[in-house]
Amino acid sequence: MSLRMKRWLRWLAAFAALFAFGLVMFGAFVRLSNAGLSCPDWPTCYGQVTWPQHAQAVAHADASFPDRPYEAHKAWREQVHRFLAGTLGVMVLVLALLASWRRRRALAAVVTGAVFAAVGVGMYMHGEHLWSSALAACAIALPLFASLGLNRPGAWKISVFALAVIIFQAMLGMWTVTLLLKPVVVTSHLLGGMTTFGLLAWAALRFAGVGAADDGLASLRKLVVIGVVLLACQIALGGWTSANYAALACGYGPGSFPECLGQWMPATDFKQGFILWRGIGVNYEGGVLDLPARSAIQLVHRLGALVVFCYLAWLSFKASRQGLRGFGIAIAVTLVCQVLLGISNVHFGLPLPVATAHNGMAALLLFALLATLARTQCRAAVAADEPVHGG
C-alpha cells in the first residue's frame, strides 16, 4: 500500500474516532432530553426522510401516529442523530474497505455485508421484517468473519471488525424505537456506541504508531486492561441507571449524596431493579420500576463508581511512577472530572448539559485508558500494524 494511502487511512481512523465521540455526546443529549421515541418509526421520522416541518405534514403525522403526537423540538434531535450515525457508518465502511484492500475474500465480505445491510433496511421499510433480520445477521457476520480471517494484525482487523459492530449498533438503534426504550436495549445501544468509539480510537492510536521502545511495561499493560474492563462495567451500570430513569432515585439536593433519600440504607429492591428482560409491548418511557428498585440501581452505580475511582486513581499513580506521567495525569484528571459531574447530576437535579457531559467524560476516560494501553505496547508490536507494500 502506498505511503499516501497509509496516511489517508491513519487520518480517517482519527477523524472517525473524533466523530464517534461527538455522536456519543449527541446520542446522550437525545436520550437525556427524552427524545428517544420522538420519531415513532425507523429509519424515517413519521414517514419522512427528515421530519415533518409544514402544517400539512404535521397534521398527517398526528393522524398516522395518534398515540405519539408530533413534537418538533424533539423529532429533529432523533432524526439528526440517525443522520450522524449513518455518516459514521459510511466512514467505517470506507475504513474497512481500505483495511481489506488487496485481500480479495475480506474485501468481498466487506462489500457484500454493506450491500446486505442496505438492502435489509429497504426491506424493513417495506414490512419484510423476517428477511430484513436475516440480511442484517449476514451483514454483521460477513465483516466479523473477515476480520478474524484477515492475515493482517492489530488495527487492520479492528477496522474491519468495527464495521460489524456499527451494523449491529444500527440494529440496536432500531430496536430502541420498536421495543419502546426497553432498558436492556438502550443500555446495549450505549455500550455499542462506546465500543465503536473505543475501536476507532484504538485503530487510530495503532496506525499512529503509539508504543514503547521495549516490552518493559508489560506488567502495567495488564493493569490497564483490568481498568478498561472495570470502566466498561461501570458504563454499563450508568446506562442501566439512565435507561431505568434511576438517576434521581435518591433525590437531589441536600440528603441525596452520599446518602440516598436522606438515609444511608433506604428501602431497596435489587431483584426487581436488575431484571434484564420484562417481555415485549411495554412502553418504558419514563420508567416502570418503583422507587425501591430504582434506588437499588442508583446505589449499585455509586458502589461501582467508588470501586472504579479507587482502582483508576491507583492506576494513574502507578503509570506516573513507571514513566508515563502524562498518561497518568490524563487518567486522573478525567477520572476526577467524571466523579464531579456524577455528583453534580445528583446535587443539581440532572441538568441536561451536566448529564450529557457525564457521558462524554466517560468516553474521554476510556480514551485515556486506551492511549495508556497503546503506550505500553512495544514498538516492535506496533510496527506489525504497518502495511506491507503490495498488500
Secondary structure, 3 states (H helix, E strand, C coil): CCHHHHHHHHHHHHHHHHHHHHHHHHHHHHHHCCCCCCCCCCCCECCECCCCCCHHHHHHHHHHCCCCCCCHHHHHHHHHHHHHHHHHHHHHHHHHHHHCCCCHHHHHHHHHHHHHHHHHHHHHHCCCHHHHHHHHHHHHHHHHHHHHHCCCCCHHHHHHHHHHHHHHHHHHHHHHHHCCCCHHHHHHHHHHHHHHHHHHHHHHHHHCCCCECCCCCHHHHHHHHHHHHHHHHHHHHHHHHHHCCCCCCCCCCCCCCCCECCECCCCCCHHHHCCCCCCCCCCCCCCCCCHHHHHHHHHHHHHHHHHHHHHHHHHHHHHHHCCCHHHHHHHHHHHHHHHHHHHHHHHCCCCHHHHHHHHHHHHHHHHHHHHHHHHCCEHHHHHCCCCCCCC
